[in-house]
Amino acid sequence: MTAVELTVNGRAIRAEVEPRTHLADFLREHLLLTGTHIGCEHGICGACTVEIDGEIARSCITYAVSCDGARVRTIEGFDEDELMAGLRRAFSAEHALQCGYCTPGMLIAARDLVRRKGGLDRAQIRTELSGNLCRCTGYVGIVRAVESVMAERAQPAAATRAAGPAWLGPAPGPKAVCRGSGPAPDPGAAHRRETGQARRASPARQPKGRRIKVEVGLPADADGATLLTQSFVLEHPSEEVWRLMTDLRAVASCMPGLSIEGPFEDGRVSGRMEIGLGPIRASFSGEGRVSSFPGEYRQVITGSGGDRRSGSSASGSLAYRLRPEAGPGGAAATRVDVETSYALTGPLAQFGRSNLVRDLIARIGETFAQNLDARLSHPGAASLAPARFGLLTLIWRTLLSQARSVATRISRAKRN
């Protein structure tokens, strides 16, 4: 047994739990907070969503011992919350609940969304809530409810901005700054947010990359790790591509979720990789080693790290090799062959070999290729915006891939 101390819904809790006890079980069975529902027990459905240190998280894949010293808030802890009260009224008015099993987690996720963002259309709201699944309503009422609450908050938010300094972020969490603190906001930021222009890239600051076709090989297992291969062609000379890809910070700016922390010394570098599937968040920080082979246009990056929140760890490598070839009209082009190997341990290991994660990595590869092309085409441009990935989109792409595979097998069987 392990002793833990945490705050749940404003109440200090001291308890002894087994290290393998999930937070959802601890909340339901030890504290009798049964508003936290358990559905898939794999972190997929979102019924168990709670708030930990101001950020939403899956309690069914979070160990209770990892929350030692944390502030946890369940659906029962929002009774006096004005925003949650508005969402509850909207959910009732728009018939956004049926059996109600997903509703506690859906409400917590919706509240987090409304606090962080505003002015989203229905398609964007669906994407943002794609990590919470509902088997009854068809989501129409849920989307309308969230949309109505966002609309209600739009005018008061504008009045607050006019009266004084705006709160410009970050999202609620342990590193969040208090309202009104920090440097003065950009005078034009409020107007850009209201008009929606802040979320759209201007051609001078954020070039739009060409669509790059990425060939993805079949996944394979190698020494306990999952191996994925990708290949794409950039319409740029190999020397230019090599110069860019040996600049680690420039490469990191092209890879969604990747950031370099600290200096690059003696072939070693520290960094962070953040991945999100709906409200499932993983932030792996660690160190890596870089080995370059300029004569072969080849570079290998190996590393390992951990996600403190879930207690999961990851190790892997990223190896790429450049091959000159002729592009359209005989112009110089470069084929980039990428080999990714990764292994996960801990609660998130159950996702490591799933089709969703493989498809996520494939989409990251596509975005990476397009960002590289945009960076090479516009060397002086500002940093590219990170890609966003929705869980429902990934599921849909996986189903389409499986359907194509089945259709191909049927077609081959008929020909034979």
Beta strands, then each sheet from edge to edge (+ up, - down):
strand 1: 2-8
strand 2: 11-17
strand 3: 49-52
strand 4: 55-58
strand 5: 71-73
strand 6: 215-216
strand 7: 220-222
strand 8: 225-234
strand 9: 258-265
strand 10: 268-277
strand 11: 280-293
strand 12: 298-307
strand 13: 312-326
strand 14: 332-345
sheet 1: 2+ 1- 5- 3+ 4-
sheet 2: 6+ 8- 7+
sheet 3: 6+ 8- 14+ 13- 12+ 11- 10+ 9-
end
